[in-house]
Each structure stands twice: as C-alpha cells, then as structure tokens.
C-alpha cells in the first residue's frame, strides 16, 4: 500500500516554494497576455471601426480575421504552457517527490 506524502514537508521545502513562485509568475504572465489580447477585439471593434471593416479577401474583413486569431492565440498559449510545464515544472516537481517521502 502506498504511503501518504508528507504534505507539510513538501510545502516547507524551499524547492517547492521556488517551483510554486516560478509557476505562479509564468501563469500570471500568460493570463495577462490572453486577457489583453481578448479585450483588443471589442475595443478595436468599438474604436477602430474603419480598420475592422477593412476587406481582406471577399467578404472576409479584418475584424473577422482578428476574431479568429483569438483561437490561434489561445492554442499558442496552451502550447507554450505545456512545453514549459513538461520541460521545467515537471522536472522540478519530480526532484521534490524523489527526495521527500
């Protein structure tokens, strides 16, 4: 039967605190980028109507392309987080788990 981890020891470990700080900073950075980009659409549509009405190709205008780019940005942010988590955060947490039982 597997033993229960010593959560108090993990929480007080300076490596865990560093991991938590790094991860929190990184996630807040991604959140700020995504929120700013998200709100550019309604702000741009309200204050830069001529730009957003600009035809790009047939009935497709800049506003439609910008709205669709929201999906690209969301998937890019997910990809960036996944790479960072797999490369850095998982390695840091594995090291902590390996030494604390």
Protein Blocks (a to p, Z undefined) as FASTA:
>chain_A
ZZdddfklmmmpmklmmmmmmmmmmmmmmmmmmmmmmmmmmmmmmmmmmlmmpcfbhjbc
fklmmmmmmmmmmmmmmmmmmmmmmmmmmmmmmmmmmmpZZ
